[in-house]
Amino acid sequence: MTRLKSFDLLALGFMTFALFLGAGNIIFPPSAGLAAGDHLWRAALGFLLTGVGLPLLTVVALARVGGGMDRLTAPLGKVAGALLAVAVYLAIGPLFATPRTAVVAFEMGVAPFSGGTAGSLLVFSVLYFAAVLFLALNPGQLVNRIGKFITPVLLAALIVLGGAALFAPAGDIGETAAGYRNTPLLKGFLEGYLTMDTLGALVFGIVIATAIRDRGVTEPRLVTRYSVVAGVIAAIGLSLVYLTLFYLGATSQGIAGEAQNGGQILTAYVQHTFGTPGSLLLALVITLACLTTAVGLITACGEFFSQLLPVSYRVVVIAFALFSLAVANQGLTQLISVSVPVLVGLYPLAIVLVGLSLLDRFWLSQSRVFVPVMAVTLIFGVVDGLAAAGFSAAIPSVFTRLPLAEQSMGWLVPVLVTLVLAVIVDRLMGSRRAA
């Protein structure tokens, strides 16, 4: 029975950390920290719950079922489970997240030095996705190429940036923005959605398990254990990154008070602290973070769709890389405007799916609980998505009067009520446990 050595296990954890650490993970914490001000740590705690806690629970849930998202959605039935899985993989893959990694890497890492023209974006994105393909076409080498080589470079750059934020802040902690004054914990919780890491974890679970099996580990119990350990290592790393970047943002109001996003805050800070060398450091961090995330997303999509459709992994990876290349050249603004409503609609489904899966031992029949609860979540997910897309006028007023509706969490109370009712029915019908 093959077991991983400590060094290999650490490399697996580094690989998992690098897969999750995309541009959004570096951009959004400074922005939230800048707005949180004096309520910095409560907002950061809320952010960690969704930005770290939920993805870790998702990795654990996938490790427990011993497979990818198809195992997690099995209680919903083949058709419903497949539709949900396809929606998540497409959203986190070629439609939105993967192209976004290229555009963000270009705008923050390359455009300041080369200009932001359409031609330079095209050249960069071609080279970028060529590198993604090189790494993704041999998924068995992900631990070696990312965990042992790319991630240490990324970590070194982040340590320099994080150390500077802690020991050379740009100023004192600034004032709190209106949105964070009353409910900083909840506001931080919702900001954590923007990392998209819970959806990413649904996609990356199969990548982590495949990487472990490619190292010769075949015992299911060990695959589960190593997946959880890798998730914990990644969670610790992400927590440290988020906390330092929150503090960086909170102490940068004097130099970036008018910044519209986290990218502008980071750019202002590194220019203030390091000058041009700082801009080069930021370019390195952003580009490596985006590249490793894109590799993980393309690899996961290749694994999933090559099993779902009668096409090879290689064909899927190449097709999705080319499609992502085309979408990336439409620009970041259009990508974000289209993706936000979709992500707002999908996120409650992902949260509820993971929660139900982790508590599956409490249900006599998984399908009797999963189906009604997920159906109600879908309804409210669609409503939230429509609201985010600007169609609030088309939404019945009953949805807007629900508790937490103004915070885009109107789904929470109806889902909890449905869960209680489903559990009661499940107990009353009793006996046989169905998968």
Number of C-alpha atoms within 10 A of each C-alpha: 7 11 16 16 9 9 10 17 20 19 24 29 27 25 32 31 27 28 28 30 26 29 25 22 24 24 23 24 33 28 26 27 32 30 26 31 26 19 22 25 18 19 28 28 21 21 31 23 19 23 30 26 17 23 28 23 21 31 29 25 28 29 26 20 16 19 20 25 26 21 15 24 22 17 20 23 14 11 11 14 18 17 12 19 21 18 15 23 25 17 19 28 26 25 20 22 26 30 30 30 26 29 29 23 25 25 21 23 21 22 18 14 12 12 13 14 9 12 11 15 23 17 10 18 23 17 13 22 23 16 14 23 21 11 22 27 19 12 21 17 15 25 26 16 17 27 24 18 14 19 24 16 15 20 18 12 18 22 15 12 25 20 13 18 22 15 8 13 18 23 13 13 22 21 16 18 15 11 11 21 16 10 14 27 22 18 21 27 21 19 21 27 21 21 23 21 28 27 23 25 29 26 29 29 25 24 27 32 22 20 21 24 17 15 15 12 19 14 12 16 13 18 24 23 14 22 27 23 18 24 29 21 20 25 23 13 19 20 19 14 20 25 22 22 30 28 26 29 33 31 27 28 22 13 14 21 16 10 17 10 16 23 22 16 25 26 19 20 25 21 16 15 17 14 13 12 12 20 24 18 18 22 22 20 25 31 24 24 27 31 28 29 26 33 27 29 30 30 29 29 27 28 22 22 18 17 12 12 10 8 12 13 21 16 14 20 25 19 15 23 26 18 15 25 24 15 21 26 18 14 17 18 10 11 19 13 12 14 19 16 20 21 22 24 22 22 22 24 24 21 18 18 20 24 15 20 22 18 11 15 11 12 20 20 21 22 19 21 24 24 16 17 25 22 15 17 27 20 14 23 26 17 25 28 23 19 19 20 16 10 12 15 9 10 13 10 10 7 15 17 11 15 15 13 15 11 10 20 18 20 23 17 14 15 21 15 11 18 19 13 14 19 20 13 13 20 14 10 12 12 10 8 13 11 14
